[in-house]
């Protein structure tokens, strides 16, 4: 008997396809984005990060002395010295980049086709006085690299939504793994481990282009 598909199983299949195809490229771009954020941050400090760090440490030490003498509210503040992201201005375009240290795949939301990514960030010294302020990226090569990375991420997001929509359309026409294989013979390469044991519930959607889907997935599989 062929395994029947419920919504949870369909969501697992959708996530598996994206993880095995588009995710490696997405992760690569996110890692590049983090490197560019760090480059822009360091450029804005003009080589004086060590001085800034020493000054912040000095202020923190002074805060401990003040609070011990005058009470916990009597502290020197460094509220706008560090952050987990930088608001950049690249040739007039505002882009916020995070100081991310790791990226891992979470899932592709079945309903809204949003790609969820787990990240870890860290606080770093940044050069602005308020979160709404921007760091102007003066290096034209760096600014272009940031813009190109931003564009590539936007384009890949659209591609993921299109592919995800196509896969969701296929799955919505399937009530079982057997039916999925009839509609999309190449699906076995992308199915998550253990999916044959899932319970299934039927759902209907519009037909989709299998040839177009396979062409797109092949492109990203070859690059992974």
C-alpha positions in Angstrom: 0.0 0.0 0.0 1.3 3.4 -0.9 1.9 5.9 1.9 -0.8 8.6 2.1 0.2 12.3 2.4 -1.1 14.7 5.0 -0.2 18.3 5.2 2.7 17.7 7.6 4.2 15.2 5.2 3.7 17.5 2.2 5.5 20.3 4.2 8.4 17.9 4.9 8.7 17.1 1.2 8.6 20.8 0.2 11.3 21.6 2.8 13.4 18.6 1.7 13.4 19.8 -1.9 14.5 23.3 -1.1 17.2 22.1 1.4 18.7 19.8 -1.2 18.7 22.3 -4.1 18.4 26.0 -3.4 19.6 26.1 0.2 23.4 25.6 -0.5 23.4 28.7 -2.7 21.2 30.6 -0.2 23.7 29.7 2.6 26.6 30.8 0.4 25.0 34.2 -0.2 24.2 34.7 3.5 27.7 33.9 4.5 29.0 36.4 1.9 26.5 38.9 3.3 28.0 38.5 6.8 31.5 38.9 5.5 30.5 42.1 3.7 28.8 43.4 6.8 32.1 43.0 8.7 34.1 44.6 5.9 31.8 47.7 5.9 31.9 47.8 9.7 35.7 47.8 9.8 36.0 50.3 7.1 33.7 52.8 8.9 36.0 52.5 12.0 39.0 53.7 10.1 41.4 51.2 11.8 40.5 52.4 15.3 38.5 49.4 16.6 41.1 48.6 19.2 40.9 52.1 20.6 37.1 51.9 20.6 37.2 48.6 22.4 39.6 49.9 25.0 37.4 53.0 25.6 34.3 50.8 26.0 36.0 48.6 28.5 37.1 51.7 30.4 33.5 52.9 30.5 32.3 49.6 31.7 34.9 49.6 34.5 33.9 53.1 35.5 30.2 52.0 35.5 31.0 49.3 38.1 32.8 51.9 40.3 29.9 54.4 40.0 27.2 51.8 40.8 29.2 50.5 43.8 29.4 54.1 45.2 26.1 55.7 44.1 23.8 52.8 43.4 22.8 50.6 40.5 21.3 53.5 38.4 24.5 55.5 38.5 26.3 54.1 35.5 28.1 55.3 32.4 26.4 54.0 29.3 27.6 52.7 25.9 24.2 51.9 24.5 25.0 52.9 20.9 28.5 51.5 20.7 27.6 47.9 19.7 24.9 46.1 17.7 24.2 42.8 16.0 23.7 44.5 12.6 24.7 47.6 10.6 22.4 49.9 8.7 24.4 50.6 5.5 23.9 53.2 2.8 25.3 51.8 -0.5 25.0 54.4 -3.3 21.9 55.7 -1.8 20.3 52.4 -1.1 19.6 51.4 2.5 20.6 47.8 3.4 20.7 46.3 6.8 23.3 43.5 7.2 23.7 41.3 10.3 26.9 40.2 12.0 25.9 36.5 11.6 28.2 33.8 12.7 26.2 30.8 11.5 23.3 29.9 9.2 21.3 26.6 9.2 18.2 25.5 7.3 15.0 25.4 9.3 12.1 24.8 6.9 10.1 26.1 3.9 6.7 27.2 5.2 4.1 25.3 3.2 1.4 28.0 3.5 3.3 31.2 2.7 6.4 29.7 1.0 8.7 31.5 3.3 12.2 30.1 3.8 13.0 30.0 7.5 16.7 30.1 8.5 18.2 29.7 11.9 21.0 32.2 12.6 23.4 33.2 15.3 24.6 36.7 15.6 27.0 38.6 17.9 27.4 42.2 19.1 30.2 44.2 17.4 31.3 47.7 17.7 29.5 49.9 15.1 29.9 53.6 14.2 26.6 55.4 14.6 24.7 57.2 17.3 21.2 55.6 16.9 19.8 52.5 15.3 18.1 54.6 12.6 21.4 56.2 11.5 23.3 54.7 8.5 26.9 53.9 7.8 27.8 55.3 4.4 29.9 52.8 2.4 32.5 54.9 0.8 34.5 52.2 -0.9 32.8 51.8 -4.4 34.0 48.2 -4.8 32.6 47.2 -1.4 29.4 49.0 -2.1 28.9 47.3 -5.4 29.6 43.9 -3.8 27.0 44.5 -1.1 24.4 45.6 -3.7 25.2 42.5 -5.9 24.8 40.2 -2.9 21.5 41.9 -2.0 20.2 41.5 -5.5 21.3 37.9 -5.7 19.5 37.1 -2.4 16.3 38.8 -3.6 16.4 36.8 -6.9 17.0 33.5 -5.1 14.1 34.3 -2.8 11.8 34.8 -5.8 13.1 31.5 -7.3 12.4 29.6 -4.1 8.9 31.0 -4.0 8.3 30.0 -7.6 9.7 26.5 -7.2 8.0 26.1 -3.8 4.7 27.1 -5.4 5.2 24.6 -8.2 6.0 21.8 -5.7 3.0 22.8 -3.5 0.8 22.6 -6.6 2.0 19.1 -7.3 1.6 18.0 -3.7 -1.9 19.4 -3.6 -2.8 17.1 -6.4 -1.5 14.1 -4.6 -3.1 11.9 -2.0 -0.2 9.4 -1.8 3.5 8.9 -2.6 2.4 6.7 -5.4 0.4 9.5 -7.0 3.3 11.9 -6.4 5.7 9.6 -8.3 3.2 9.4 -11.2 3.0 13.2 -11.5 6.7 13.8 -10.8 8.8 10.6 -11.4 12.0 12.4 -10.4 10.7 13.2 -6.9 12.6 10.3 -5.2 15.8 12.3 -5.4 14.3 15.0 -3.1 12.1 13.1 -0.7 13.1 13.2 3.0 14.2 10.1 4.7 11.4 8.1 6.2 8.6 9.9 4.3 7.2 6.5 3.2 6.0 6.0 6.8 3.9 9.2 6.9 0.1 9.4 7.0 -1.6 11.3 4.2 -4.7 13.5 3.7 -5.9 14.4 0.2 -6.0 18.0 -1.2 -6.5 19.4 -4.7 -4.8 22.2 -6.6 -4.1 23.3 -10.1 -1.8 21.3 -12.5 1.8 22.5 -12.8 4.7 22.2 -15.3 6.9 19.3 -14.3 9.5 20.0 -17.0 10.0 23.6 -15.8 10.4 22.4 -12.2 12.9 19.7 -13.1 15.0 22.1 -15.2 15.2 24.6 -12.3 16.1 21.9 -9.7 18.7 20.3 -12.0 20.4 23.7 -12.3 20.8 24.1 -8.5 21.5 20.4 -7.9 24.5 20.6 -10.2 25.8 23.7 -8.4 25.4 22.3 -4.9 
